[in-house]
Amino acid sequence: MKKLLALLLCALMLAPTFVSCADNADSDDSNGGTASTPAVDSGDTSEETEITRATTPDNLPDDLNFNGMSLNVYHFGNENTIKYDCAGELSGDIVMDAVYNRNLSVEERLNVKFNWIAGDATWDGFPNEVSLALQAGTGDYDLIVEESSRLWQQSIRGYYHDLMTLSEYIDLDQPWWYTEMMEQGSIDNTKRYFLNGDLFLTCMFGASAMYFNKGMFTDYIGDIQQLYTHVLDGTWTYDVFADYCRTVHTDVNGDGANDAGDIFGFRFEQWGIPNYLSMSTGLTFSSRDADGYPVLEIMTEDGIKWGETLYRLLYTDNISMEGSKQETFINQTSLFYPGQFSTAHELRNVNFDYGMVPYPKLSEDLDYMSAAATVNGNGGAVPVSAPADKLDAVCAAMEALSAQSYRTVVPAWYDTALKVKYSDGREDAQMVDIIYEHISTSFIMMADKELGIGSIFTNAVYNAANDGAFASYYQGQSKAIEKKLERCIEDYKKLGD
């Protein structure tokens, strides 16, 4: 869905080190740029205009007019949601200004008025508020903006409209919608009860991004180009990653013990990195049966291999050490920092050059998967209790907001937060492009709030006794998990009855 973006980013990024970053973003665990549109000489007297990201059209009718209708958007009350997904602010911050101006332009275009209603700012508090309101059948809200995994959980309870069929104004073939993520996270791909796309920057913030210290890589391993070549050739695997981590390990004080001041490939904490790595192997941990419903594929040869690989990455061969992933990277005692796009905000004041690559794959035959924490970002859903006379307007607004975010908001964040300065040539730009192109999720992570399986590898491997811990742990959990999934599918099948 993002092929146009790939071409545009290459053009955008043919100019001058992917280094430190700008404005703050909350790191709770979530491109491009505006190009000119030169006339193309077609050999006759007519002129053709090149379509760029900034001029990519949508399919909304030019004459849409909703007569000043007020649209009530009930949204997660945390700071990132307000700044980057919803209201924005005229503050001089380029990204928040872009969000604010996006809203104004869509209000003017459709003749609507957005009423942004902030709910609870805690991860459990807001979903509880939403569930209570929608169970009561309130017609007060036309659009819900909430963490995607919570929307999934609520959707199987029948709270939301199917956005595939609700209105002609939603066009899911457009490049501003995250098609792969929505397909992987759905139950049978015939319905979309909530949408993920460029309207919600917090979703993009969760894309898997592996940061590395360029100076350390050069000093300990060699030419950075070999890392980029692995990525571009599809040979960037966890085996290669582990080799790099082993190579950089240094017992700084020479005491023969692993200490906080020693140099390692990366550091990890219980929550965060083990999950991020597991969701970014290229494995989806599910398939589809003949009717399109999910079948868990966790206890497979590949799943067992990943459980063993994760254990080795965390606990063997001096590859890593438990500790602060952020502090040690900033202090240059970690070569790598497995983070997300939003991690760039945390690195804005570092005094060394760093780069970004996608997370490795489990094996070369898999594809990259940028799914570290995308489900913790927001999606949008239309309650079944929303007034019927507002449904076309809210759908048109979602399409227009997402399209305008694609044109102006995402490029503003990409340019200011990631700070691609290009002095190293095209490679850094290509790496970011690959990460963005592979924004996705796994079904088990999208369904985690209901099934409790998104952290299955962390629960099994963290502080485990050996590399076979995952297989024995999952065998003890599998029957209960399968029964939960069966109930979810049965509940889903009843929707609309």
Beta strands, then each sheet from edge to edge (+ up, - down):
strand 1: 39-41
strand 2: 47-49
strand 3: 69-75
strand 4: 112-118
strand 5: 143-147
strand 6: 208-213
strand 7: 266-268
strand 8: 286-288
strand 9: 294-296
strand 10: 320-322
strand 11: 336-340
strand 12: 354-357
strand 13: 378-381
sheet 1: 1+ 2-
sheet 2: 4+ 3+ 5+ 13-
sheet 3: 11+ 6- 12+
sheet 4: 7+ 10+
sheet 5: 8+ 9-
end
